[in-house]
Amino acid sequence: MSTTLVSRTANVTSLFIPTQRVIPLVVHMLWLLMVALILGALAPTTAHAAVTLRVEARPVSAPIEVFATVTDANGGAVSGLTAADFQVLVDGVAVGAPSFSLPPAQDPGQKVSIVFAMDYSSSVRTAALLPMQEAVIAFINSMRVGDFAAIVKFNGTNPNRASVVQAFTQIDGASGTAALINAVNADYPGEGSNVLDGAILSIQQFTSPPIALPNGPKATVLVTDGGENSSSADINAVVIAANAAKIAVFTIGVGNFTETSAQQILSGLAAQTSASFYPAPSAAQIGEAYVQVSRLLNNEYLLTFQSGIGDCNSHSLELRVTGQAPATTTFTRCTPLLVPDVRGQTQAAATTELNRLGLVA
């Protein structure tokens, strides 16, 4: 609400207030102001200010998972909510008693497991190597004891191409944490970009982990400029593998990711795996993107339920949280194929690109 001050022309004598009335009037106005401030301080504040949600409804044979973050007016995570504070509706019909899990930040039994997939192509190393390393290290240092992390690095000409440079290691604030940080700082020479190979290798760490991982959120954080010229995997294979394993792929765009194909990889992988794409062209934004992913994974309430929906149509999901406006989104139980944008290319170039992704012109 804005207040507009309107100036009116008037006779000066009509605006004159005798001196003996000025002081009592000022005192009275100050008193009213003080009372208003006190009442404002005593008034109840908004306990809940925002609800964000993401839904993982694939594969069709698995339960539907609803991840919900509730924040207060200052952007801080709201704790202390119970199953009774949440109601889920699918296509307008209430879901009866979904199972409920507290966020890792509130439940010592919930731990976060992350694979950091780091692009070591020459373009990323030139534009964002140090900020990328610093952001991953800051994320690792922010993780709680008992969380797990692994490091995957990739480029097209390294003898190992995409490889696990540090397998899943427990965060312990000691030797385990140090081993992860050393892996982040280790060089990975080579050039060329095989983003999709690095992404699918990261997902495979969850499907065949070297050690049993704890209960809790699991995700890949892929930091890259989206340049792709040498992967054997294609984007649809990555999405299908991620959804089969129920692994969200959060993408962080660094350096120059303005090309259409790069945008498709960065946004497509995130959108089709119930994650988010964070554009981070500057060093400060790279660090902030990791902070946002960390906050999200540590503060999401989880509601899980079985569903008889087996079609590939788009369905609506509404989440109601006590004291909040409803949050809505859509989901599908099928994994759509992602088709690259080949407009403007020659027929030969377009056909080659489609064939590389397993598609037929």
C-alpha positions in Angstrom: 0.0 0.0 0.0 1.4 3.4 -0.9 0.5 6.8 0.6 0.2 9.8 -1.6 0.8 13.3 -0.2 -1.5 15.9 -1.9 -0.3 19.5 -1.7 -3.1 22.1 -1.6 -2.8 25.9 -2.0 -4.1 27.7 1.1 -3.8 31.0 2.9 -0.8 31.0 5.1 -2.7 32.3 8.1 -5.2 29.4 7.8 -2.3 27.0 8.4 -0.9 28.8 11.4 -1.0 26.9 14.7 -0.4 28.9 17.9 2.9 28.1 19.6 1.2 27.1 22.8 -0.6 24.3 20.9 2.5 23.0 18.9 4.3 21.2 21.8 1.2 19.3 23.1 0.3 18.3 19.6 3.8 17.0 18.8 3.9 15.1 22.1 0.5 13.6 21.3 1.6 12.5 17.9 4.8 10.9 19.3 2.8 9.1 21.9 0.4 7.6 19.2 3.4 6.6 17.1 5.0 4.8 20.1 1.7 3.0 20.9 1.4 1.9 17.3 5.0 0.5 17.3 4.4 -1.4 20.5 1.1 -2.9 19.2 2.9 -3.9 16.0 5.6 -5.7 17.9 3.1 -7.6 20.0 0.9 -8.6 17.1 1.3 -12.2 15.9 3.5 -12.6 12.8 2.9 -14.8 9.9 4.2 -18.3 10.8 4.3 -19.6 7.2 5.0 -17.5 4.2 5.6 -19.9 1.3 5.3 -23.5 0.2 7.3 -25.0 -2.7 6.9 -28.5 -3.9 8.3 -31.0 -6.4 6.7 -34.3 -7.3 8.4 -37.5 -8.4 5.7 -39.8 -9.9 7.9 -42.1 -12.0 8.3 -44.9 -12.6 4.6 -45.9 -12.9 5.1 -48.9 -10.6 6.5 -46.8 -7.7 4.7 -44.7 -5.2 4.3 -41.0 -5.8 6.6 -38.8 -3.7 5.7 -35.2 -2.9 8.6 -33.1 -1.5 7.5 -29.9 0.2 9.5 -27.0 1.6 7.7 -24.6 4.0 9.4 -21.2 4.7 8.5 -18.3 7.0 8.2 -14.6 6.2 12.0 -14.3 6.5 12.7 -17.3 4.2 13.7 -19.6 7.0 12.5 -23.2 7.1 9.5 -23.9 9.2 9.9 -26.8 11.6 7.5 -28.7 13.8 4.9 -29.5 11.2 3.2 -32.9 11.4 1.3 -35.1 9.0 -1.9 -33.5 10.1 -0.7 -30.2 8.7 -0.6 -31.5 5.1 -3.3 -32.5 2.7 -2.7 -33.8 -0.8 -5.2 -33.7 -3.6 -4.7 -35.4 -7.0 -7.0 -34.1 -9.8 -9.1 -32.5 -7.1 -9.6 -35.7 -5.0 -8.0 -35.9 -1.5 -5.4 -38.6 -1.0 -6.1 -40.6 2.2 -3.3 -40.6 4.8 0.0 -40.5 2.8 3.0 -41.6 4.7 5.0 -38.7 6.2 8.7 -38.1 6.8 10.3 -35.1 8.5 13.2 -33.3 6.7 16.8 -34.3 7.4 17.3 -31.1 9.3 14.7 -32.3 11.8 15.2 -36.0 11.7 18.6 -37.5 12.8 17.6 -40.7 11.0 17.4 -38.9 7.6 20.7 -38.2 5.8 21.5 -36.6 2.4 23.5 -38.5 -0.3 24.9 -36.4 -3.1 27.0 -37.1 -6.2 28.8 -34.0 -7.4 29.3 -34.3 -11.2 32.0 -31.8 -12.2 32.6 -30.7 -15.8 36.4 -30.5 -16.5 36.1 -29.6 -20.2 38.5 -26.8 -21.2 35.7 -24.3 -21.5 34.5 -24.8 -17.9 38.1 -24.9 -16.5 38.8 -21.6 -18.2 35.7 -19.9 -17.1 34.8 -21.3 -13.8 37.2 -23.9 -12.4 38.0 -22.2 -9.1 34.5 -21.0 -8.3 33.2 -24.5 -9.1 35.7 -26.2 -6.8 35.1 -23.7 -4.0 31.3 -24.1 -4.2 31.5 -27.9 -4.1 33.9 -27.7 -1.1 31.5 -25.2 0.7 28.6 -27.6 0.1 30.6 -30.5 1.5 31.6 -28.5 4.6 27.9 -27.6 5.1 26.8 -31.3 5.1 26.0 -32.9 8.4 28.0 -35.8 9.9 26.5 -39.0 8.6 25.7 -37.6 5.1 27.4 -39.1 2.1 29.0 -37.6 -1.0 30.8 -38.8 -4.1 32.8 -36.9 -6.8 32.5 -37.6 -10.5 34.6 -35.7 -13.1 34.4 -35.8 -16.8 35.8 -34.5 -20.2 36.1 -36.0 -23.6 39.8 -36.7 -23.9 40.8 -37.8 -20.4 41.9 -41.4 -20.5 39.1 -42.2 -18.1 36.6 -39.8 -19.8 33.9 -39.8 -17.1 35.1 -41.4 -13.9 34.4 -41.6 -10.1 37.4 -39.9 -8.5 35.9 -40.3 -5.0 33.3 -43.0 -4.3 30.6 -42.4 -1.7 32.3 -41.3 1.4 30.7 -40.5 4.8 30.9 -36.9 6.0 32.7 -37.1 9.3 34.5 -33.7 9.7 37.8 -35.6 9.6 39.5 -38.0 7.2 36.3 -38.7 5.1 35.6 -35.0 4.6 39.2 -34.3 3.8 39.3 -37.1 1.2 36.3 -35.6 -0.6 37.9 -32.1 -0.6 41.1 -33.5 -1.9 39.2 -35.2 -4.7 37.5 -31.9 -5.6 40.8 -30.1 -5.8 42.6 -32.8 -7.8 43.3 -32.0 -11.5 41.5 -33.9 -14.3 43.3 -33.0 -17.5 41.7 -33.2 -20.9 39.2 -31.3 -23.1 36.0 -31.9 -24.9 32.6 -32.2 -23.3 30.8 -35.4 -22.4 28.1 -34.1 -20.0 25.7 -36.9 -20.6 28.3 -39.6 -19.9 29.1 -37.8 -16.6 25.4 -37.5 -15.7 24.6 -41.2 -16.3 27.7 -42.3 -14.4 26.6 -40.2 -11.5 23.1 -41.8 -11.5 24.7 -45.3 -11.6 26.4 -44.6 -8.3 23.0 -44.8 -6.7 21.8 -47.9 -8.5 24.9 -49.8 -7.6 26.4 -48.0 -4.6 29.7 -49.4 -3.2 28.2 -49.1 0.3 24.7 -49.1 1.7 23.4 -45.5 1.8 21.2 -44.2 4.6 17.6 -43.3 4.3 17.0 -39.7 3.1 17.2 -37.5 0.0 19.4 -38.6 -2.9 20.4 -36.4 -5.8 23.0 -35.6 -8.4 24.3 -32.0 -8.7 25.7 -31.5 -12.2 27.8 -28.4 -12.7 28.5 -27.7 -16.4 28.2 -25.3 -19.3 26.0 -27.8 -21.1 28.5 -28.1 -24.0 28.1 -31.6 -25.5 30.2 -33.1 -28.2 31.5 -36.6 -27.2 29.1 -38.5 -25.0 28.1 -42.1 -25.8 25.0 -41.7 -23.7 22.1 -39.6 -24.9 19.8 -37.2 -22.9 16.8 -39.6 -23.0 18.9 -42.5 -21.6 20.0 -40.2 -18.7 16.4 -39.1 -17.9 15.1 -42.7 -18.1 17.9 -43.9 -15.8 17.3 -41.1 -13.3 13.6 -41.6 -13.1 14.0 -45.4 -12.8 16.2 -44.8 -9.8 14.2 -41.8 -8.5 17.2 -39.6 -8.5 16.8 -35.8 -9.0 19.4 -34.2 -11.3 20.0 -30.6 -10.2 21.9 -28.7 -12.9 24.0 -25.6 -12.4 24.9 -23.7 -15.5 28.4 -22.1 -15.4 30.5 -20.2 -18.0 28.8 -19.7 -21.3 25.7 -21.8 -21.5 23.7 -19.7 -24.0 23.6 -22.1 -26.9 20.3 -23.8 -27.5 21.7 -27.3 -27.1 23.3 -26.4 -23.8 20.0 -24.9 -22.5 18.2 -28.0 -23.5 20.5 -30.2 -21.6 20.6 -28.0 -18.5 16.8 -27.4 -18.3 15.7 -30.7 -19.7 17.6 -32.9 -17.3 16.4 -30.9 -14.3 12.8 -30.6 -15.5 12.4 -34.3 -16.4 13.9 -35.5 -13.1 11.8 -33.4 -10.6 14.8 -31.1 -10.0 15.7 -27.5 -10.8 18.1 -25.7 -13.2 20.2 -22.9 -11.6 21.8 -20.4 -14.1 25.0 -19.3 -12.5 27.1 -17.2 -14.9 29.1 -15.5 -12.2 31.3 -16.9 -9.4 29.0 -15.6 -6.7 25.9 -17.2 -8.4 27.7 -20.6 -8.5 28.1 -20.6 -4.7 24.5 -19.4 -4.2 23.2 -22.2 -6.4 24.8 -24.8 -4.2 23.4 -23.1 -1.1 19.9 -23.3 -2.6 20.2 -27.0 -3.4 21.6 -27.7 0.1 18.7 -25.9 1.8 16.2 -27.6 -0.4 17.4 -31.2 0.3 17.8 -30.6 4.0 14.4 -29.0 4.6 11.9 -30.9 2.4 9.0 -32.7 4.1 8.2 -36.0 2.2 4.7 -37.4 1.6 4.4 -40.7 -0.2 1.4 -42.5 -1.5 0.4 -45.3 -3.9 -1.6 -44.3 -7.0 -3.6 -46.2 -9.5 -2.8 -43.7 -12.2 -1.1 -45.6 -15.0 -1.6 -43.3 -18.1 0.8 -40.8 -19.6 -1.6 -37.8 -19.2 -0.8 -34.7 -17.2 -2.4 -34.7 -13.8 -2.7 -32.0 -11.2 -1.4 -32.2 -7.7 -2.4 -29.7 -5.0 -0.8 -29.5 -1.6 -2.5 -27.7 1.3 -0.4 -26.8 4.4 -1.9 -25.4 7.6 -1.9 -21.6 7.4 -0.8 -21.5 3.8 -2.3 -20.8 0.4 -2.4 -24.1 -1.6 0.6 -25.0 -3.8 -0.1 -26.7 -7.1 1.9 -28.4 -9.8 1.4 -31.0 -12.5 3.0 -34.4 -13.0 3.0 -37.4 -15.4 3.7 -41.0 -14.7 5.6 -41.4 -18.0 9.0 -40.2 -19.1 8.6 -38.2 -22.4 11.4 -38.3 -25.0 13.3 -35.0 -25.3 13.7 -33.9 -28.8 16.6 -31.4 -29.7 15.8 -28.2 -31.4 17.4 -28.6 -34.9 15.7 -25.7 -36.6 18.1 -23.7 -38.8 20.4 -26.7 -39.3 21.0 -28.4 -42.6 19.1 -31.7 -43.1 22.3 -33.7 -42.8 23.3 -32.0 -39.5 19.8 -32.3 -38.1 19.6 -36.0 -39.0 23.0 -36.6 -37.4 21.9 -34.9 -34.2 18.6 -36.8 -34.0 20.4 -40.2 -34.7 22.9 -39.4 -32.0 20.0 -39.3 -29.5 18.5 -42.5 -30.8 15.7 -40.6 -32.7 14.7 -41.0 -36.3 14.1 -38.1 -38.6 
